[in-house]
Amino acid sequence: MPIHYRISQDEGVGYGTCKGVISLVDIRDYRSRLRADPQFVPTMNSLADFREADEFEPSSSDMPSIVQDDPFGPDSRHAAGASSDTVFGKLRMYEFKADRSEAESRVFRNMADACVRLGIPRPLADH
């Protein structure tokens, strides 16, 4: 599975790690697993690490459905870190669509800034 996650109820954060090629099917599978997890609470925040993602396949036309299917609630904040220019650009498309639907999503070039966005004092690698 290219998307792994863990939940920290203490921090109120769902941590996702994406590796390799991320497809629309992978995103749907991840979200299905997350919704089925008894520790998942839709009001928690989301931190995604895309530093090891080689490609993010969904197109700009897929973004509205990805935003609409978000398992996190409207008051949740999302932050992601991506080092690849291509992956960063695709995630910026998601960020743009998410902002238009009033979700709070931000994409960063590094995980330290993403952690600051969510008020998490240490980088994802330390979790």
DRENPADREN-58374 format. One record per residue (C-alpha): residue in one letter; residue number from 0; x, y, z. Coordinates in steps of 0.05 Angstrom, whole numbers, plus 5000, padded with zeros to 4 digits. Layout:
<site code="A" pos="NUM" u="X" v="Y" w="Z"/>
...
! end
This chain:
<site code="M" pos="0" u="5000" v="5000" w="5000"/>
<site code="P" pos="1" u="5030" v="5067" w="4981"/>
<site code="I" pos="2" u="4992" v="5105" w="5035"/>
<site code="H" pos="3" u="5003" v="5086" w="5108"/>
<site code="Y" pos="4" u="4973" v="5122" w="5167"/>
<site code="R" pos="5" u="4971" v="5124" w="5242"/>
<site code="I" pos="6" u="4927" v="5162" w="5290"/>
<site code="S" pos="7" u="4949" v="5201" w="5351"/>
<site code="Q" pos="8" u="4888" v="5214" w="5393"/>
<site code="D" pos="9" u="4931" v="5252" w="5443"/>
<site code="E" pos="10" u="4951" v="5302" w="5390"/>
<site code="G" pos="11" u="4886" v="5298" w="5352"/>
<site code="V" pos="12" u="4923" v="5283" w="5287"/>
<site code="G" pos="13" u="4919" v="5231" w="5233"/>
<site code="Y" pos="14" u="4989" v="5221" w="5204"/>
<site code="G" pos="15" u="4995" v="5196" w="5132"/>
<site code="T" pos="16" u="5057" v="5174" w="5096"/>
<site code="C" pos="17" u="5056" v="5168" w="5020"/>
<site code="K" pos="18" u="5109" v="5129" w="4981"/>
<site code="G" pos="19" u="5118" v="5114" w="4907"/>
<site code="V" pos="20" u="5061" v="5127" w="4858"/>
<site code="I" pos="21" u="4996" v="5152" w="4890"/>
<site code="S" pos="22" u="4934" v="5137" w="4849"/>
<site code="L" pos="23" u="4861" v="5157" w="4859"/>
<site code="V" pos="24" u="4847" v="5085" w="4879"/>
<site code="D" pos="25" u="4901" v="5089" w="4932"/>
<site code="I" pos="26" u="4869" v="5152" w="4961"/>
<site code="R" pos="27" u="4800" v="5120" w="4963"/>
<site code="D" pos="28" u="4829" v="5058" w="4995"/>
<site code="Y" pos="29" u="4865" v="5099" w="5048"/>
<site code="R" pos="30" u="4803" v="5139" w="5064"/>
<site code="S" pos="31" u="4761" v="5075" w="5069"/>
<site code="R" pos="32" u="4811" v="5045" w="5118"/>
<site code="L" pos="33" u="4813" v="5110" w="5157"/>
<site code="R" pos="34" u="4736" v="5115" w="5163"/>
<site code="A" pos="35" u="4734" v="5042" w="5188"/>
<site code="D" pos="36" u="4787" v="5054" w="5241"/>
<site code="P" pos="37" u="4754" v="5061" w="5310"/>
<site code="Q" pos="38" u="4807" v="5111" w="5331"/>
<site code="F" pos="39" u="4790" v="5158" w="5274"/>
<site code="V" pos="40" u="4751" v="5221" w="5293"/>
<site code="P" pos="41" u="4730" v="5267" w="5236"/>
<site code="T" pos="42" u="4747" v="5329" w="5276"/>
<site code="M" pos="43" u="4821" v="5312" w="5282"/>
<site code="N" pos="44" u="4874" v="5346" w="5239"/>
<site code="S" pos="45" u="4912" v="5313" w="5182"/>
<site code="L" pos="46" u="4987" v="5314" w="5169"/>
<site code="A" pos="47" u="5011" v="5280" w="5105"/>
<site code="D" pos="48" u="5083" v="5265" w="5086"/>
<site code="F" pos="49" u="5093" v="5262" w="5011"/>
<site code="R" pos="50" u="5170" v="5267" w="5013"/>
<site code="E" pos="51" u="5177" v="5196" w="4986"/>
<site code="A" pos="52" u="5121" v="5201" w="4935"/>
<site code="D" pos="53" u="5147" v="5194" w="4865"/>
<site code="E" pos="54" u="5083" v="5213" w="4831"/>
<site code="F" pos="55" u="5012" v="5237" w="4849"/>
<site code="E" pos="56" u="4969" v="5212" w="4791"/>
<site code="P" pos="57" u="4901" v="5245" w="4803"/>
<site code="S" pos="58" u="4888" v="5301" w="4752"/>
<site code="S" pos="59" u="4858" v="5369" w="4764"/>
<site code="S" pos="60" u="4790" v="5341" w="4743"/>
<site code="D" pos="61" u="4796" v="5290" w="4800"/>
<site code="M" pos="62" u="4807" v="5343" w="4853"/>
<site code="P" pos="63" u="4735" v="5363" w="4866"/>
<site code="S" pos="64" u="4715" v="5291" w="4881"/>
<site code="I" pos="65" u="4777" v="5282" w="4925"/>
<site code="V" pos="66" u="4759" v="5344" w="4964"/>
<site code="Q" pos="67" u="4686" v="5324" w="4969"/>
<site code="D" pos="68" u="4703" v="5254" w="4995"/>
<site code="D" pos="69" u="4749" v="5280" w="5050"/>
<site code="P" pos="70" u="4736" v="5240" w="5114"/>
<site code="F" pos="71" u="4760" v="5297" w="5157"/>
<site code="G" pos="72" u="4708" v="5348" w="5180"/>
<site code="P" pos="73" u="4702" v="5420" w="5158"/>
<site code="D" pos="74" u="4737" v="5446" w="5220"/>
<site code="S" pos="75" u="4798" v="5401" w="5211"/>
<site code="R" pos="76" u="4863" v="5430" w="5187"/>
<site code="H" pos="77" u="4906" v="5395" w="5136"/>
<site code="A" pos="78" u="4980" v="5402" w="5124"/>
<site code="A" pos="79" u="5025" v="5365" w="5076"/>
<site code="G" pos="80" u="5099" v="5365" w="5059"/>
<site code="A" pos="81" u="5125" v="5348" w="4989"/>
<site code="S" pos="82" u="5195" v="5356" w="4963"/>
<site code="S" pos="83" u="5182" v="5336" w="4890"/>
<site code="D" pos="84" u="5162" v="5395" w="4846"/>
<site code="T" pos="85" u="5111" v="5352" w="4809"/>
<site code="V" pos="86" u="5078" v="5324" w="4872"/>
<site code="F" pos="87" u="5080" v="5393" w="4905"/>
<site code="G" pos="88" u="5044" v="5423" w="4844"/>
<site code="K" pos="89" u="4989" v="5370" w="4844"/>
<site code="L" pos="90" u="4979" v="5380" w="4919"/>
<site code="R" pos="91" u="4973" v="5455" w="4908"/>
<site code="M" pos="92" u="4915" v="5440" w="4860"/>
<site code="Y" pos="93" u="4883" v="5401" w="4917"/>
<site code="E" pos="94" u="4897" v="5459" w="4965"/>
<site code="F" pos="95" u="4863" v="5507" w="4917"/>
<site code="K" pos="96" u="4801" v="5464" w="4909"/>
<site code="A" pos="97" u="4798" v="5450" w="4984"/>
<site code="D" pos="98" u="4802" v="5525" w="5000"/>
<site code="R" pos="99" u="4744" v="5537" w="4953"/>
<site code="S" pos="100" u="4703" v="5488" w="4994"/>
<site code="E" pos="101" u="4724" v="5523" w="5059"/>
<site code="A" pos="102" u="4771" v="5468" w="5084"/>
<site code="E" pos="103" u="4837" v="5491" w="5114"/>
<site code="S" pos="104" u="4892" v="5457" w="5073"/>
<site code="R" pos="105" u="4963" v="5479" w="5063"/>
<site code="V" pos="106" u="5021" v="5447" w="5026"/>
<site code="F" pos="107" u="5093" v="5459" w="5045"/>
<site code="R" pos="108" u="5161" v="5442" w="5016"/>
<site code="N" pos="109" u="5182" v="5410" w="5082"/>
<site code="M" pos="110" u="5151" v="5374" w="5141"/>
<site code="A" pos="111" u="5176" v="5423" w="5193"/>
<site code="D" pos="112" u="5132" v="5479" w="5165"/>
<site code="A" pos="113" u="5073" v="5430" w="5159"/>
<site code="C" pos="114" u="5082" v="5411" w="5232"/>
<site code="V" pos="115" u="5083" v="5485" w="5253"/>
<site code="R" pos="116" u="5018" v="5495" w="5214"/>
<site code="L" pos="117" u="4984" v="5443" w="5258"/>
<site code="G" pos="118" u="5019" v="5463" w="5323"/>
<site code="I" pos="119" u="5059" v="5398" w="5326"/>
<site code="P" pos="120" u="5127" v="5414" w="5356"/>
<site code="R" pos="121" u="5169" v="5361" w="5320"/>
<site code="P" pos="122" u="5176" v="5336" w="5249"/>
<site code="L" pos="123" u="5135" v="5275" w="5226"/>
<site code="A" pos="124" u="5199" v="5233" w="5223"/>
<site code="D" pos="125" u="5202" v="5238" w="5299"/>
<site code="H" pos="126" u="5134" v="5205" w="5308"/>
! end
